[in-house]
Structure formats: C-alpha cells, structure tokens
C-alpha cells in the first residue's frame, strides 16, 4: 500500500513538472508570436562600470572612511593620507618664495636708485658741458681781441712808436688769454668725458633691469612650485568621484602607498548597463542610440509603466556563440552579438546583479510592449 502511494506521488510530480514545462514553452512561443515588428526583447543582468579610486601622491594611509559594500555619494570623503615629505617640501618652497620676493624688492630698489642717480649724473654732466663750452667760447673771444692788440703793438714797437713797457703789457694780456683758452678747452673736454661716462651708466640700468626680470621669473617659478605642492597636499584627502557602491578595499590604515595605488574599487551607479545577446539575423536592425526600455523582476521604475529609459551604447563587431550561462544547448550554439544597453538610474533604484528584461525598439512606429 505504501509503495503504491509513493509511486502515485512520484507520478503526480512528474506529470506536474511536465505540465509546467509545457505551459512555460507555450507562453514563450506565444510571447514570441505577440512581439510586433520593430521590437526585440532580450534578457540580461544589470552591470556597472568599475571605477578605481587611487591616490595621486605617495604617503601613509591615515584613515579609511568606508568599507566594502558601503554606498557612497559623489564628493564624499573616503580616505585621508599623510605625507611628511610633501609637507616639508611645501614649507621649503614657501621659504624660497619669500627669499626670492626679498630679492625682487632689493633689485627694484637698486634699479630705482641707479635710474635716479644716472639721470641726475647725466643732467649735471650736460650742464657742466654747457658751462665749459661757454667759458671756452668766452676765452676765444678774449684771445681774439688780445691777439689783435698784440699784433698791432708788435708792429708799433718795431717802429719805436710804443714803449717797451706798453708792448710787454699787451704781450702779457695775449699770453694770459691764450693760457685761459687752453684751460677752458681742457675743462670742456673733461666735461664731455664726464657726460659720456654718465650716458654709459645707462648700460648698468639695462643690466639691473635684466637682473630684476630674472629675479621676477625665479619668483614666478617658485610660486608655481608652491601651487603645485599645495595641489598635491589637497590630494591627501580623497573623495568619491561619483555615486556608487564600494566593491573592494585592498589596503588598510597605516600602509605606505605609491602614486596610483588603488584604495577602493567601486561601481558607478550612474553608469549602469544591461548586456544582452542578439541573434545574428537581428543585429543588423539595431544601431547605436537606438531606444530601449529596461524592466526588472522587482517591478519598480520611475514612471507609471514601471520601466527605465535606456539606449544602445555598444554593439560588438564580432559574432560569438551564445555564452554558457544560457540555459539550453540549442540556444548556446547560436551565433549572437553582444549589445550593451545603458540605462538611466537617476534615483539609484537599480543595482548591479539584478536580472532585467530589455525591450529594444528599432522601428519608431512600433508600439512598446512589456515583457512577460
């Protein structure tokens, strides 16, 4: 009796499973028949772009603020790094900048003094030249007058028309005037030389200006160095680049890390997509930016129809056999193309790993349908 009961129960289970399988097959066939022209329906899972959060500088990890599986918001602090070497470089750069600033101030004061002194020297030398030339011209006029007297008295003295004392007096005046002219001409040459020297001092101004510009250039370079090191110091506090979920954290507090060392791996919740596989005979109908809608088993969505807007963002260039995770062998041996459907996730409702159905509308006139 017990054996008959067990046999009947086993038979009931087998028949029930067969009925369920039959009904599922019928529903699937009817769904395919109901899909209108211009619509392609496919299934996949929600996936996300992985983002590596890394350090730009070398240092020791002071704090890690989040852990694996934590949800983070954009610009949320996730880690802090300390670097004594960077702090020392920053202090040294600031001291160097202050020193170069003092050099510029000294060079500016020196240049201003040199320009003022040179201008005064040139003005004084110019005035001396004018005075010396005036004295020389005056001496020439006096000499000309006494030369004429000397020539006339020489003729009269030869004729015994003037006394020797008168002749000697006129001769003395002439010789004195000649000597005065030589002195004034010497002073005029000296004044010209002083003027040339004062003008030549302008070259010193040019040199000092170049020195000041060089100091200014060094100061600007030092300022740039300070800003660069300061920017590195700002990198000691690390922030999440976008909203997302932390997948892994390969480091611990206290570790010394190099630039580029990953601190976290996260998935960007604003760049989710569904990867589906489209049969070879259907792939020619799909283009980049083709409209799509994504439905999830959870049944939620931002609109009344409970779907998420999406679009085709990537189409594989080469065909492949259907991946092994497809259930039936018949489907696995088909040639398909991988297609990525980027989906809008403004409220963060979708999560990586969720199963999803995708409806792709490659013909604008086709009516949207909701997958069963």
Secondary structure, 3 states (H helix, E strand, C coil): CHHHHHHHHHHHHHHHHHHHHHHHHHHHHHHHHHCCCCEEEEEEEEEEEEEEEECCCCEEEEEECCCCCCEECCCCEEEEEECHHHHHHHHHHHHHHHHHHHHHHHHHHHHHHHHHHHHHHHHHHHHHHHHHHHHHHHHHHHHHHHHHHHHHHHHHHHCCCCCHHHHHHHHHHHHHHHHHHHHHHHHHHHHHHHHHHHHHCHHHHHHHHHHHHHHHHHHHHHHHHHHHHHHHHHCCEEECCCCEEEEECCCCCCCEECCCCEEEEEEEEEEEEEEEEEECCCHHHCCCCCEEEEEECCCCCCCCCCCEEEEEEEECCCCEECCCCCCCHHHHCCEEEEEEEEECCCCCCCCCCCEEEEEEECCCCCCCCCCC
